[in-house]
Amino acid sequence: GGAGYYVYESWDDFKNDKAPLAFRIAHGNNDALSQAFPQFSHMQYSVYLQDEINVSERFKATVGVRFEVPVYPSISGNENKDFTEIFAEHGGYKTSDMPKARLSVAPRVGFNWDLTGERKYILRGGTGYFVGRLPFVWLVSAVGNSGVGQTTYFYNSPGSGPQPGFHAGIGDILDDIAFTPTESVPASPTIIDKRLKMPASWKSSLALDIKLPGDVNFTAEGIYSKDYHPAVVSNVGYKPWDGESTITPVPGDERRYYGKMYSDETWPNKFQNVYMLHNAGNDAYYYSFSAQLHKRFRFGLDLAVAYTRSGGKSYSDGIGDQVSSAYYNNTYSVNGNNEHELGYGSYIAPDRVIASIAYRKEYGKHFATSVALIYDGGQMGYAGGWSYSRFSYTWTSNLVNDYGANSLLYIPASREALDDWNFVDDGDYTAAQQRDDFWSYINQDAYLKTRKGKYAERGGAVMPWHHQVDFKFMQDFYITTKRGNRNTLQFGIDIRNVANLLNNEWGLYKQARNTALLKYDKGNITYQRANGERVLETFRNYNDFLSTFSIQFSLRYKFN
């Protein structure tokens, strides 16, 4: 029923039943000491009404409305009373807080208009309000991180508590350390805002389909979406900004500076994090415009090309399977994580082109050969080991004392301004060299040179274009049954990034050499090197398996 570990200095120590160097045991706070599994129930009542209206033979409209009521269970048994007591005067949060059931009304309307009655010019579109869902793992963490369901005991140094010998059974372990299951104040609980609403968006689209001469299909479509009450995570274990305290790491860069946490040495946890799941503002948005041409020939050739321009800003990228990682990951800011500043979505490529050429030929009554080339191009690259379309320039640490993500970088207005920045020697890398290299880097970087005298934006920098061509070959062997069904044995070859197969310098992703450019330490600044090398260019080739070609052979049988 329990989970844990013993750590010994050597195998001989374990065999000779000597004391471990470290130990951990976690078990449920129940009579059987059985493992506790966090559980969370959620129910939603929905009603959808829709009507299709034929205004004329050429104009059709669809009108609908969706009513939803999410119902959360009572988790009063999840209240950690010790936590409730210590936070009674600091927000009154409880580990058993739950949102109220609220009715959401989501109307939407769409239309399809044949402009001439010939199906050559089709105007279509719609607009509506759509309610989404939160990552339920975030909600479940309110139960799993409450400190009510299970107890964890650590031993990692002399004086940290009883030191157990080795036992296979939980009961024997607990008897050895004289440990009684009790609730304790969790160091990082999850609190759900009582006013929490499910995230929603108002999405509108307008498209035009045209049949061009030569039987070429053309489509143009625009989409705009505005977010309403998106979900974010704040650490309310920190005191709010006092309205006065600031930090100025370099001239021209004045930011808010936060004080201490509510907790101190007298609390059960000196560093008491409290991650609250709540809604942010309503300024996030997304837009895209796309155009596509498609032509299919009777003799088996198929041609297509499409271009998409898109952009958007959000309060966070929603990265993280836990609320703590959702608080830290990609939430770079100027004035602290709890401010939830808008930034560009790192997953949105400003431009993307997809093109394909395919040919299929059936012959001999039992054979068919298909070949295709697919091109996919757009801004995509790597920062560290993660792929992004956009990335952020930051300091190497958090400057505002809220222990959130790294702080966004401030870019000097001129080379003369850098003379007032307190660069210091870093080994054989002199302060003068660092100033010159930093200024040279700014001027060669397509993004930073446009932000002189300003802050870098979250997701403001854009990755370079990545061009990838894939090849696909399929050979079919088929028979037609007496009932007219076709059964097919298909052999296939797929080559990903075929350009890299032809030349190992083609088809490579680019990687940002460094995104955390400056280090701040008690007023001193150093320009960072990457793997011991001076950073003078933004990108380098990403020499990884993901940049190389790959070949896959396949064999399958299709029943029809």
N, C-alpha and C positions, 0 to 999 in steps of 0.2 A: 503493500500500500504506500510505501514511501519512496522518495527519490533522493539520491545524494551521491557522495563520493568520499573515499579515503585517499589521501596523498601521502606516500611514504618516501623517505630519503633514498631507500634502496630496496631491492628485492629481499635481501637478507633481513632487513628490519621488519618487513612484512612477515616473513617466515618465522622469525623469532618473537613475534607478537610484541614488538616495540611500539611506542606511541607514534601516531601519525604526525606529519608536519602540518597537515590541514585536513579539515573534515566539514562536511555539510550534510544536513538531513532536512527534508521537507515532507510534511505529511498533513493530512486533513485534520481539522479540529472536530473530530467526531469520536464516538466511543470506540469504533473499530480502527481508528487511525488510518482509514483507507484514503486513497488518493482523491483529492478534490478536483473536479472538473468544472471550470467556470461555465455557467449556463445563463442564457438570456433569451427570454421569449419576446416575440414581436408579432403583432397581428395588425392587419390592415384591411379596412372595409372600403370597397370601391364600387362605384356605379358609373357606367359610361353610357351616354345617350348620343346617338348619331342619326342624322337624317341626310339623305342624298336628294338634292334638288336639281331637276332638269329644267333649267330656265328656258332652254331651247334645245334643238337638236345639236347645236354647236357649242353650247355653254352649259357646263355642269358644275355644281358646287356641292361641297360636303361640309356640313356644320356639325360640330360635336362639342360635348362638355363632359368632363370627368370630375367626379366628386370622390375625394379620398379622405379617410380619417385613420391615421396611424395610431395604434393603441399600444402603449408600453405597459409592461406589468409593474406591479408594486414590488419593489425589492427592499422593503423595510427591514428584512432580515439581513441586508447587506450593509447596514449602518455600522461603521466603526465608531463606537461612542467616544473612544479616546481622541480620535481625530476630530469628531464633532466638537468636543470640549475645547481643544486648543485653537480651533479656527472659529469659535463662536463670535469673536470680536474682529475677525479679519475676513469678512465676507459671508460668514455663516454657512459655509459649504458643508455638504454631507456626502458620504460615499453612497448614500441611498437616494440621492436626488434624481428625479426623472422628469422628462417633459410632460406637459399636459396634452391630452388628445385635442387636436385642432383640425377643423374641417378646411380642406383646400379645394378651391374651385378652379379648374383648369379648362378654359374654353379654347377652341381652335376652329379654324375655317380654312378650307382649301378649294381651289377651283381648277378647271381645265377648259380652255377656250380654243376651239378650232376656228382660227380667224377667217378662213375663206371657205370652209366646208370641204376642202380637198385633202385634209390631213397633211398638208405641206407646211403649214405655219401653225404651231401649237404654242400658246402662251399658258403657262401653268404656274402655280405658286400657292402659298398659304402662310398663315401666321397663327401662332398659338402659344399657350403657356403650358409648360411640361414640368412636372414634379419628379425629381430623381430620388436617389437613395444615398444614404451614408454608407461608408464601409462598415459593415456590421462588426468586424473585428474590433473597431474602435469602441463600439457600444459595449461589446462583451468585456472589454478591459475594465469597465467600471466594476464588474464583479471580480474578475481575476486579480485586479490590483488593489483590492480593498483591505487586504490583510485579515479578512474575516474567515474565509473558507479554509485557509491553511496556515501553518506555522513553519518558519524556516529558521534553523539554527546553524551558525557558522563557528568554526574554530580555525584560526589561522596563525596564531602566535601565542606564546606564553602570556597568561594573564587575560586572554580574551574570553575565557570561560572554561568549563570542565573539559578535560581532554579524554575522549573515549578510547577504549581499546576496540579491537575489531570484533564485530558481531554481525551475523547474517540476518537476524531478526530485528524488526523495528522496536518491539517491546524491550528486548535486551539492551538495545542502544540507548533508549530513553531512560531505562533504569540505571544504566551506567553513568549517564550524565545528570541524573536526577532532574529530568526536564519534564515539565508539565505543559501540555498544549494550552496556549493562551493567545488571545488576540493581541496584536501589537500595532502601533501606528505605522502604516506603510510609508516608505521613503518617497514613493512616486505614485500616488493614487491617481485614478482618472475620475474626474467630476463631470457630470453632464449638466449643462445649463438647463434650468427649468423652462426657459423660453426658447429652447432649441427647436428649429423648424427644419424639415427636409429641404435640401438644396433644390432650386428650381431655375428654369430659364425661360425667357420669352424668345422664341425662335421664329424668324421670318425668312422666306425664300421666294425667289422669282426666277423663272427659267423660260427660255425660248428654244423650241425645237424647230429646225428648218430643214426641209428636203431640198438640197441644192441641185443644180443641173448635174447630170451624170450619176444620179442616184447616190449622191454623197450626203450623209447625215451630219448636220451641224447642231451642236447644243451649247448654249451659254447659260450659266446659272450663277446667281449671287445669293449668299447666305449671310444673315446677321443674327447673332444670338447675344442676349444680355442676361447675365447671371443675377439671381436674386437669393439672398441669404445663403451664400456658400458656406460650407463648414470649415472651420479653422481650429487650431489648438493654441491656447495661451498657457503660460506658466504663471498662475496666480499665486504661487508661493513667494513671488517677489513683490515688494512694495511698489506701488505706482510711482511714476516719475514725480518728483516734488515740485516741478515747475520752474526750478532755478538751476539745479546742478548741471554742468556741462563739462565736456572734455574737448580739448583742441589739440589733436595729435600733430597737426601741421597748420601753418598759417592759412586761414580761409576755410578751414574745416572744423566747424563747431557743431558738436552733436550733444544730444541728451546724454546724461550720465545717471545711472540708476544706483540707488543705495543698496541696502542689504535685503536679505530675505527676512520674512517675519521670524523665522526660527533662529535660535542661537544655541549656545552650549547647554542651556537649561532645558531644552526641548528633547523629547525622545530621539529625534533625528536632527542633528545640527544643521544639515542641509535638507530642508523639507520642500521638495518639489510638489506642486499640485497642478496637474495637467487638466485644463478645462476644455471640453468640447463645446463650441458655441458657433454662432453665425457671425460672419463679417459683414462688410458693407455691400452696396449694390452697384459698384462701379466696374466690375469685371465684365469683359465682353470677348466675342470672337467674330471674325468675319472671313469670308472667302469669296473669290470670284474664279470661276473655271470656264474653260472653253474646250470643246472637243470636236474633232473631225473623224468620221468613220466611213470607210468604203469597203463593201464586200462584193467581190466579183463572182460571177457564176462559175468560173473555171477553178475556184478553190482558194484564190488569194484573198487575204484579209489585211487591211491597213487601218491603223488607228494612231492618233496622236492627241494628247490632252495636256493642257497647262492649267495650273492652279496658283493663284496668288492668295495668301492668307496671312492673318495676324491676329493677335489677341493678348489681353492682359488678364492676370489672375492674382489672387491673394496668396496662393501657394500652388505648387504642382501636385499636391495630394500624394507625395511620395512617402511611403512608410506604412508597414503593416502594424505598427504600434503607435500609440499617440505620442510617445516620446520621440520617435524617429520622425513623425510627421511635424513635430515642433522644430526639430533641428535641420532636417534635410531640405536643401534648396530654398531656405527661407531667409536668404541674405537681405540685409536692410541697412539703412543709414542710422535710424534711431531706435533699433531694438525689435526683437521678434514680436513682442506683444502689440506693436503698433500696426502690424499686418499691412505693410505698404504694398501697393500694386507693383507688379513687375511683369515682364514678358514671359509667356509660357515657353519653357525650354524645349518643349516637344513640338512646337509649331514651326515648320519650315516656311520662310517667306515665299519661296518659289519651289515649284515641283513640276517636272515634265515627265510624262510617261508616253512611250511610243512603242508600237509593236508591228511586226510584219510576220504573217503566218501563212502557210500554204498546206493544203491537204488534198491528196489525190487518191481516189479509189480506183483499183484496176484488178483484172483477172478474176473478178467475181468473189474473191475471198481475201483481198489484200487492200491495205490503205497505209499510206505513209504521210506523216505530218512533221513539219519542221517549223520552228518559230524563233525569232529573236525579239527580246523584250528589253527596252532601255528604260532605266529609272534614274532620273537625275534630280538633285536638289541639295539644299544646304544640310549636310549631316556630317558629323565628325565625333571625336572623342575628347573628353576632358577627364584626365585620369583614365579609369577603365570603363567609364560609362558613356553611352552614346547620347548626343544631344544635337538639336538643331541650333540652339542658342545657348550661351553660357555667360557666366558672371565674373567680373574682376573684383577681387576682394583683398583685404589685408589677410595675414596668416592667422588672425585670431579675432575674437570678439572684443571690441573696444569700449562698449557702453556698459559693461558690467552686469548684463542680464544673463550671461552664460548661454546665449543662444548661438545661432549660426555666425560665421565670420562676417565682419562688417564690410559693407561695400566700399570700394576705393574712391578716394577723392583725387582728381587729376589736376595737376598744377596748370595755371593759366599761361605760364611762359617759362622759358629756361631760367630767366632771372629770378623768378619766384622760387625755384628749387634751391637757390643759394641760401635761403632762409630755413630750409628744411634741415633738421639735425641728423644728417647721415653720419654714421660712424664706421670706422674700418671693420671689416669682417675677415680676419686673418690677413692674407695678402691682397684682398680685394679692398682697395682704398675707397674712402668716402667720395673722392672726386670721380673715380671711375664709375661708382654706382650712380651718381647724379647724371653723368653723361650717358651711361647705358640706359637708364630709366627714360630719359628724355628721347633718346634715339628710338627706344622701343615704342614709345607713345606715337612718334611721328610715322613709324612704319606700319602701325596697327590701324586698320580701316575704321575701327570703332573709336578707339581712345582718342585719336586725333580730332574727332568731332566733339569731344566732351571736355575740352580744356576749360578749367575754371568751374567744372561741374562734377557732380558725383556720377560714378558708373551706375547704370541701372541693372536691376536684377534681370538676367537674361538679355541684356542689351547687346552683347556681342554676338555676331552671327558666324556660324561655321562656314568654311568654304564649300563650294559645290563638290559633290561626290557623284561620279558618273559610273554607272554599273550596267553592263550588258549581260543578259543571261540567254543561254541557248537551250532549246528543248527539241528532242527528237523522239517520235513515237512510231513504232511499226506494229500495225494491227494485222492479226490473222483471224478471220471471222467466218462463221457459217451461219446460214439462215435456216431456221427450223421450218417444218411444215406449217406451223402456226404463224409464221412470219416474224418470229422473234430472232434477234441476232445475238449470238454468243461470241465473245471476242477474247482472244489471248493477245495481250499487249506487252511489248517489250519497249522500255524507255531509257533514254539517256538524258540527264539534266546536268548542264554545266553552269554553275553559278559563277559570275564574274569572269566570263570567258576572255575578256580583254587581258586580265592578269595571267591567263594561261598562255597568251601570245607574247606578252612582254611583262616581266616582273616589276616594271616601273609603272604599269597602267592599273587603273581600277583600285588604287590604294586610298584608304581613308586618311584624313589628316587628324593629328592630335595636337591640342594646345599644349605648348611646352610647359607653361605654368600659368595658373589663373590667380593664385594668391601671391601677388608680386612683392608686397612690402611687409616687413615685420616691424612691429612697434613694441618697444620694451622700455618702459619707464622714461619716455621722452626721446629715446634713441631709435633711429630708423636704419634698416638695412634692406637693400634691394636683393631679392633672393636669386640664387643660382639654381639650376635644375641639374641634378646628378653631378654637381661639381662644376658645371659649365655655365659660362655667362649667357644670359638669355637676351638675345638681340633680335630674334624673329618670333612671330606669334606661333607658327605651326611647324610641325615636322611630320614625316611619314609615320603612319601608325603601323609598325611592323608586328602584326599580330595575325593569328589565324583568320580573324574576321575580315582582313584585307585581302586574303589570298583566294584563289579559285578553289572550287570543290566540284567533284564529279560524283553523281549518283546514278546507279543502274537500278532499274526496277522491272519487275515482271508481275503482271496481275491478270486475273481472269474475270471478265465481266459477264454476268448473267442478265439478260433482258427479256 
